[in-house]
Amino acid sequence: MSALVADDEASRTPSPETVTPAADPTEVTRARLLGAPMPTDRLRGWLVTAFIGLIAGIVRFQNLGWPTDQGTPVFDEKHYVPQAWQMLRNGGYEDNPGYEVTVHPPFGKTLISIGEYLFGYNGWGWRFTAAVAGVLMVVLVVRIARRLTRSTLLGGVAGVLLIADGVSHLQSRMGMLDIFQAFFVLAAFACLLLDRDLVRQRLARAVEDGWISASPLGPRLGVRWWRISGGVLLGLACGVKWSGLYFMAGYGLLTVIFDLTARRAAGVRSPWWGTIARDLVPALWAFVGVALLAYLATWSPWFGSETGIDRHLVATTGSDPVSVIKGALGSLLEYHQKVLTFHEGLVTKAESQHPWESKPWTWPMSLRPMLYYYEGNTTACGESKCVSATMLIGTPALWWLSLPMLGWGLWRMFSKFDWRYGAVVTAYLAGYLPWFLNLDRQMYFFYATPMAAFLVLGITLTLGHLLGKAGDGPERRRTGLLALALYVGLVVANFAWLWPILNGDSITEWRWQAELWLPSWR
């Protein structure tokens, strides 16, 4: 048992009072910068990641092509799936303004079209890349949680929890856009964490070499490829849905705060001015400039087309490159303005409210799920009348802890200055709070898809406290491990109970009613 939990001490920065008075000041600063080291079990870490990723693949891909509406897409798949098929036939762009719901950027539909190219116009085809994204998110969560907690065990726990989340599961099995955005913002978050560790390693090297104080602003930190990669991923997230902009703002704030606290921990004389002078402009370039270029790149087929939707809204005044570029960018800007007008006009009307519409205050606890598919006359359950349905619902054992997780995370963030909770809570709120800006707009629970991974990460950090530190006694550690195992078992059991209505399995009417725990689920 002790071998199992030997590496599970949470990532903590040593405080000055834990260091003896005779300690080398350079070593004190280095320890303050780097915190607890990563686990040394790299091979085991990757084996755990691969094994959990394999389980995620089995769960997400199981009977992926079911259900369909007599061979056609279900729910909002009916928008994106035919658009993706059209893009596949056209070479990457949409040219049918008759849809007039072409109100999202093209990249998510491009990804759907890859599966349609491989498997054809069927359930497997239009859901394949969504399932791939869902599996990759599980792999990412394992690695992110391991880095946050410095624990392979807790990394594995986070992966299991995300597998057992109903929202992540069903969205990974739908030809819709939200799972792609969730994947890209999670991957960008991973890059942000890697960049943070890299910056602190560079500053620690500057401390060791004795030139940390060569300038009151501190050293320049060089090219930061992980942050640039994060900018690219955020641009791709916006290329799926514009709500990626909120994560761009949240992550931009995080990276500046990470730089400020790193310079202060390194002993830089003017950390604020150092951050402003050395780090602010590169951060803006990475998370705005690079992201914008990546976003524009997702429109490449549209730029190269002659018949793309609204491609020539702004006429080209000449054949010279400047005129061509002005016409193309002007048309794109006009197109975006039309899309923005559409979204601003997408408001809830009392006489035509969608039966499964929900407002954001219901999302953290999954109080108003969404029914994607329902067929009440199947016969595969062994009775004369059976129900087959898919409902987007967050696993209650996870989602009903959202508010306690937020409360605990905010307390750790502001009272203990725990950067890990600060990062996770900021990312969670970046996917949540902006939806309160216009409550008249039509909203649905699937908008909460990007929040699921950060909910899991927040709960995993809390489970690390439950597990205890490596220095705690064996009885305390065993009790913590037992509590952790019981909780993970509860989540998995809850997910197993919801399995039929997440996958459209044929069940009895009694079982269907038993699945609907709350009146708001009906």
MIZA-753502 format. One line per 10 residues: number of its first residue (from 1); for each residue x, y, z of C-alpha. Coordinates in steps of 0.001 Angstrom, whole numbers, always signed. Example, Ala and Ser with C-alpha at 12.3 -4.5 7.8 and 13.67 -1.06 7.14 Angstrom:
% MIZA-753502
1> +12300,-4500,+7800 | +13670,-1060,+7140
END
This chain:
% MIZA-753502
1> +0,+0,+0 | +2782,+2451,+860 | +4394,+1876,-2528 | +1129,+2736,-4223 | +876,+6174,-2639 | +4523,+7071,-2149 | +4553,+9715,-4876 | +1214,+11346,-4084 | +2318,+14479,-2215 | +556,+17510,-3629
11> +2618,+20090,-5473 | +3544,+22684,-2858 | +6104,+25449,-2759 | +8296,+25171,+336 | +7721,+28080,+2709 | +10678,+29944,+4222 | +9946,+28626,+7724 | +10497,+25039,+6538 | +14093,+25854,+5604 | +16807,+25839,+8240
21> +18549,+29168,+8950 | +21823,+27794,+7627 | +20347,+26859,+4262 | +21950,+28267,+1125 | +19850,+31298,-16 | +20244,+30162,-3618 | +18779,+26757,-2768 | +15939,+28416,-870 | +15075,+30541,-3907 | +15380,+27564,-6236
31> +13053,+25490,-4035 | +10571,+28363,-3874 | +10613,+28610,-7671 | +10387,+24960,-8607 | +8233,+23558,-5796 | +7820,+19800,-5554 | +9467,+17877,-8405 | +7547,+15837,-10911 | +7184,+12126,-10051 | +10154,+10035,-11109
41> +7990,+7160,-12374 | +7861,+8416,-15965 | +7391,+4956,-17473 | +4604,+4073,-15062 | +3030,+7474,-15705 | +2852,+6835,-19438 | +1638,+3257,-18934 | -1181,+4530,-16716 | -2006,+7191,-19302 | -2054,+4648,-22142
51> -4193,+2186,-20200 | -6783,+4770,-19199 | -6748,+6157,-22741 | -7491,+2638,-24023 | -10441,+2324,-21642 | -11679,+5729,-22797 | -11478,+4560,-26407 | -13536,+1453,-25685 | -16177,+3425,-23782 | -16421,+6330,-26233
61> -16406,+4261,-29445 | -18766,+1499,-28269 | -21693,+1358,-30740 | -20779,+4874,-31899 | -23120,+4876,-34896 | -26246,+4520,-32748 | -28716,+6156,-32472 | -29699,+7939,-35664 | -33002,+9303,-36900 | -33660,+6568,-39467
71> -30107,+6912,-40735 | -29999,+10715,-40480 | -28432,+12920,-37789 | -30182,+13628,-34490 | -30726,+16903,-32645 | -28218,+19658,-33622 | -26209,+17182,-35651 | -28738,+18109,-38340 | -26998,+21493,-38681 | -23319,+20584,-38630
81> -23236,+17139,-40200 | -24676,+18144,-43628 | -22552,+21294,-43585 | -19464,+19165,-43011 | -20529,+16856,-45838 | -20928,+19853,-48117 | -17476,+21127,-47134 | -16043,+17709,-47930 | -17543,+17803,-51437 | -16461,+21401,-52021
91> -12899,+21073,-50827 | -13254,+22697,-47417 | -15815,+25481,-47595 | -19578,+25993,-47422 | -21432,+27596,-50326 | -25105,+27099,-49514 | -26558,+30253,-47933 | -29934,+28529,-47873 | -28976,+26969,-44544 | -28626,+30439,-42951
101> -27487,+28672,-39806 | -23938,+28817,-41064 | -23211,+30879,-37982 | -20089,+29232,-36622 | -16541,+29241,-38008 | -15619,+26325,-40270 | -12965,+24436,-38321 | -15227,+22222,-36214 | -17175,+21188,-39302 | -13886,+20529,-41090
111> -13001,+18077,-38323 | -16384,+16357,-38624 | -15815,+16017,-42372 | -12634,+13996,-41762 | -14704,+11190,-40250 | -17224,+11455,-43062 | -14374,+11107,-45561 | -13126,+7980,-43787 | -16431,+6229,-43066 | -19065,+7928,-45196
121> -22267,+9761,-44391 | -23394,+7676,-41429 | -23297,+7784,-37644 | -19751,+6464,-37446 | -18605,+8948,-40052 | -20006,+12118,-38549 | -19129,+11128,-34941 | -15684,+9609,-35410 | -13538,+12705,-34878 | -15696,+13800,-31930
131> -14961,+10460,-30270 | -11239,+10861,-31007 | -11328,+14309,-29382 | -13116,+12839,-26361 | -10477,+10141,-25914 | -7642,+12641,-26295 | -9250,+14816,-23622 | -9050,+11908,-21187 | -5353,+11468,-22006 | -4776,+15197,-21518
141> -6589,+15234,-18177 | -4413,+12393,-16884 | -1231,+14284,-17791 | -2536,+17661,-16561 | -3689,+16269,-13212 | -364,+14471,-12788 | +1488,+17749,-13360 | -785,+19722,-11050 | -625,+17211,-8186 | +2798,+15639,-8864
151> +990,+12314,-8497 | +555,+9523,-11024 | -2223,+8055,-8896 | -4252,+11270,-8930 | -3597,+11688,-12640 | -5145,+8285,-13215 | -8078,+9150,-10965 | -8777,+12291,-13010 | -8825,+10238,-16209 | -11324,+7764,-14759
161> -13556,+10601,-13560 | -13618,+12216,-16999 | -14435,+8882,-18643 | -17386,+8598,-16253 | -18729,+12097,-16913 | -22001,+11970,-18810 | -21526,+15329,-20565 | -18071,+14477,-21880 | -19246,+11014,-22873 | -22307,+11981,-24882
171> -20715,+15046,-26498 | -17889,+12748,-27630 | -20524,+10689,-29413 | -22309,+13501,-31257 | -21538,+15237,-34539 | -21567,+18649,-32881 | -18945,+21336,-32308 | -18630,+21652,-28549 | -16341,+18686,-27880 | -13765,+20085,-30302
181> -13728,+23435,-28551 | -13456,+21646,-25194 | -10467,+19699,-26503 | -8607,+22741,-27793 | -9104,+24838,-24654 | -7960,+21902,-22509 | -4882,+21376,-24695 | -4120,+25114,-24448 | -4410,+24825,-20659 | -1834,+22028,-20726
191> +505,+24267,-22722 | -10,+27039,-20162 | +1108,+24726,-17346 | +4140,+23535,-19290 | +5081,+27146,-20012 | +4801,+28000,-16311 | +7170,+25201,-15338 | +9588,+26130,-18124 | +9711,+29790,-17023 | +10488,+28788,-13462
201> +13219,+26434,-14612 | +14825,+29251,-16622 | +14615,+31637,-13680 | +16077,+28986,-11356 | +19002,+28642,-13754 | +19473,+32407,-13659 | +19515,+32278,-9858 | +22098,+29489,-9871 | +24324,+31347,-12326 | +24105,+34524,-10271
211> +22685,+36911,-12877 | +19093,+37102,-11666 | +19783,+40614,-10319 | +21730,+41880,-13323 | +18680,+44032,-14088 | +15997,+45215,-11665 | +13461,+43911,-14204 | +14920,+40426,-14145 | +16086,+38398,-17152 | +14399,+38020,-20482
221> +12859,+34575,-20732 | +13534,+33802,-24389 | +11200,+32169,-26875 | +8421,+30325,-25089 | +7201,+27703,-27528 | +4650,+26211,-25171 | +2918,+29561,-24795 | +2965,+30069,-28555 | +1490,+26593,-28968 | -1221,+27571,-26502
231> -1992,+30608,-28649 | -2340,+28407,-31730 | -4712,+26090,-29876 | -6809,+29001,-28637 | -7048,+30272,-32213 | -8292,+26839,-33278 | -10789,+26862,-30392 | -12158,+30156,-31744 | -12170,+28526,-35190 | -14714,+26079,-33759
241> -16825,+28552,-31768 | -16294,+32194,-30908 | -16741,+31497,-27198 | -13091,+30437,-27278 | -12427,+34182,-26876 | -13383,+33919,-23214 | -10687,+31312,-22622 | -8233,+33499,-24505 | -8888,+36293,-21999 | -8729,+33980,-18978
251> -5523,+32258,-20054 | -3933,+35587,-20960 | -4584,+36788,-17409 | -3198,+33548,-15995 | +48,+33647,-17958 | +775,+37229,-16828 | +86,+36310,-13201 | +2297,+33231,-13535 | +5124,+35419,-14855 | +4682,+37984,-12097
261> +4729,+35418,-9291 | +7690,+33618,-10861 | +9755,+36817,-11019 | +8831,+37655,-7448 | +9736,+34152,-6252 | +13094,+34453,-8039 | +13914,+37621,-6106 | +13651,+40090,-8995 | +13815,+43599,-7511 | +10946,+45015,-9600
271> +8745,+42036,-10501 | +5767,+44172,-11545 | +7758,+46359,-13897 | +9688,+43310,-15074 | +6466,+41546,-15988 | +5104,+44606,-17765 | +8321,+45316,-19655 | +9475,+41772,-20404 | +6380,+39579,-20511 | +3220,+41529,-21307
281> +3825,+42174,-24999 | +4977,+38580,-25730 | +1880,+37323,-23894 | -357,+39529,-26019 | +1403,+38336,-29139 | +991,+34667,-28207 | -2614,+34802,-27028 | -3898,+37456,-29428 | -1578,+37775,-32426 | -687,+34100,-32882
291> -4248,+33062,-32008 | -5635,+35455,-34631 | -3314,+34026,-37295 | -4360,+30491,-36365 | -8008,+31525,-36518 | -7600,+33081,-39966 | -5815,+29922,-41120 | -9001,+27933,-40429 | -10671,+30049,-43110 | -8055,+29211,-45761
301> -10392,+27176,-48027 | -12975,+29966,-47832 | -10364,+32561,-48806 | -9346,+30416,-51774 | -12892,+29848,-52993 | -15017,+31771,-55426 | -18422,+30522,-54244 | -18002,+30345,-50475 | -20828,+31885,-48455 | -20495,+35701,-48565
311> -16995,+35366,-50023 | -17429,+38501,-52156 | -19528,+40740,-49948 | -16837,+43388,-50372 | -15791,+43827,-53986 | -12138,+43725,-54958 | -11217,+47054,-56546 | -8219,+45802,-58474 | -6028,+42820,-59236 | -3088,+43941,-57117
321> -2390,+41966,-53902 | -3411,+44820,-51580 | -6850,+45124,-53190 | -7347,+41369,-53183 | -6435,+41118,-49488 | -8633,+44085,-48576 | -11567,+42546,-50440 | -11087,+39155,-48820 | -10663,+40466,-45265 | -13484,+42960,-45794
331> -15811,+40186,-46897 | -14818,+38100,-43889 | -15467,+41036,-41576 | -18887,+41636,-43133 | -19677,+37933,-42845 | -18702,+38038,-39158 | -20932,+41037,-38617 | -23902,+39150,-40059 | -23147,+36182,-37826 | -22863,+38439,-34783
341> -26222,+39992,-35634 | -27741,+36506,-35833 | -26434,+35563,-32384 | -27571,+38854,-30849 | -31065,+38202,-32200 | -31170,+34624,-30922 | -33271,+35467,-27876 | -35792,+33516,-25882 | -39370,+34229,-26916 | -42179,+33385,-24541
351> -44337,+31996,-27333 | -41616,+29784,-28848 | -39297,+28737,-26049 | -37331,+25577,-26715 | -38542,+22843,-24333 | -34976,+21997,-23262 | -33578,+25502,-23049 | -31734,+26313,-19825 | -30002,+29262,-18204 | -26440,+29167,-16891
361> -27356,+29069,-13203 | -28707,+25551,-13798 | -25534,+24243,-15457 | -23090,+23624,-12570 | -25379,+20971,-11065 | -26834,+19773,-14386 | -30327,+20737,-13258 | -31753,+21012,-16778 | -30276,+18389,-19122 | -31135,+18002,-22803
371> -32999,+15249,-24577 | -31193,+14572,-27855 | -33138,+11528,-29045 | -36299,+9690,-27993 | -38110,+6716,-29465 | -40897,+5276,-27308 | -41920,+2323,-29477 | -38874,+77,-29571 | -39096,-3580,-28572 | -35516,-4617,-27794
381> -35879,-4542,-24004 | -37912,-7747,-23835 | -41277,-6080,-23339 | -43952,-5036,-25796 | -43050,-1354,-25504 | -39587,-7,-24770 | -37840,+3368,-24711 | -34640,+4322,-26467 | -33322,+7787,-25573 | -30139,+9815,-25268
391> -30020,+12615,-22730 | -27153,+15010,-22121 | -26715,+14923,-18377 | -23733,+15428,-16107 | -23022,+12504,-13805 | -24578,+13739,-10526 | -21776,+12321,-8354 | -19502,+14757,-10218 | -21671,+17722,-11193 | -23509,+18028,-7894
401> -20137,+18833,-6324 | -19544,+21776,-8669 | -20466,+24497,-6186 | -18511,+22951,-3271 | -15548,+22558,-5628 | -15787,+26221,-6633 | -16099,+27358,-3022 | -13148,+25282,-1874 | -11107,+26303,-4910 | -11754,+30015,-4357
411> -10839,+29685,-692 | -7575,+27914,-1528 | -6935,+30435,-4278 | -7325,+33577,-2139 | -6412,+32425,+1358 | -3616,+29952,+611 | -2507,+31468,-2720 | -2616,+27989,-4227 | -1827,+28585,-7893 | -3200,+25179,-8926
421> -6720,+26036,-7818 | -6279,+29516,-9278 | -5554,+28037,-12697 | -8359,+25466,-12629 | -11011,+27824,-11226 | -10083,+30552,-13732 | -10436,+28121,-16635 | -13744,+26793,-15267 | -15168,+30287,-14834 | -13927,+31350,-18298
431> -16298,+28735,-19696 | -19133,+29710,-17371 | -19401,+33359,-16287 | -19560,+34985,-19763 | -22944,+33350,-20367 | -24452,+35643,-17727 | -23742,+38705,-19884 | -26896,+38250,-21967 | -29508,+36180,-20182 | -32126,+36892,-22851
441> -30178,+34772,-25323 | -31237,+31200,-26034 | -28911,+28886,-24112 | -28566,+25156,-23715 | -26724,+22835,-21373 | -24320,+21623,-24054 | -22627,+25048,-23860 | -21183,+23766,-20560 | -19164,+21031,-22299 | -15770,+22787,-21876
451> -16426,+23132,-18119 | -16467,+19371,-17520 | -12716,+18752,-17683 | -11970,+21616,-15285 | -14642,+20354,-12885 | -12831,+17012,-12872 | -9466,+18700,-12296 | -10864,+20742,-9397 | -12348,+17647,-7775 | -9062,+15772,-8299
461> -7115,+18508,-6515 | -9560,+18215,-3622 | -9151,+14445,-3583 | -5415,+15068,-3182 | -6142,+16771,+152 | -8409,+13886,+1096 | -5632,+11424,+305 | -3146,+13304,+2469 | +530,+14166,+2155 | +3355,+11683,+1821
471> +4568,+12590,+5322 | +1274,+11656,+6997 | +1079,+8461,+8991 | +151,+5175,+7326 | -3279,+5032,+8997 | -4131,+8524,+7734 | -2961,+7627,+4244 | -4875,+4368,+4135 | -8047,+6076,+5315 | -7625,+8774,+2684
481> -7023,+6174,-4 | -10138,+4262,+1070 | -12266,+7427,+897 | -10841,+8263,-2541 | -11536,+4756,-3836 | -15104,+4841,-2517 | -15763,+8158,-4206 | -14350,+7046,-7558 | -16420,+3872,-7280 | -19527,+5969,-6623
491> -18895,+8074,-9754 | -18335,+4996,-11911 | -21479,+3332,-10513 | -23494,+6495,-11166 | -22185,+6582,-14741 | -23078,+2905,-15202 | -26634,+3622,-14039 | -26950,+6455,-16569 | -25370,+4386,-19356 | -28645,+3418,-21132
501> -29814,+7024,-21531 | -26360,+8229,-22570 | -26154,+5654,-25366 | -29734,+5183,-26529 | -30065,+1600,-25279 | -33531,+95,-25326 | -34953,+24,-21782 | -38308,-532,-20154 | -40639,+2363,-19424 | -40060,+1745,-15707
511> -36302,+2063,-16113 | -36709,+5228,-18190 | -38752,+6841,-15439 | -36235,+5684,-12838 | -33457,+7462,-14731 | -35208,+10831,-14397 | -34256,+11710,-10835 | -35427,+15326,-10682 | -38591,+17006,-11956 | -36393,+19374,-13986
521> -34986,+16369,-15864 | -38382,+15660,-17416
END
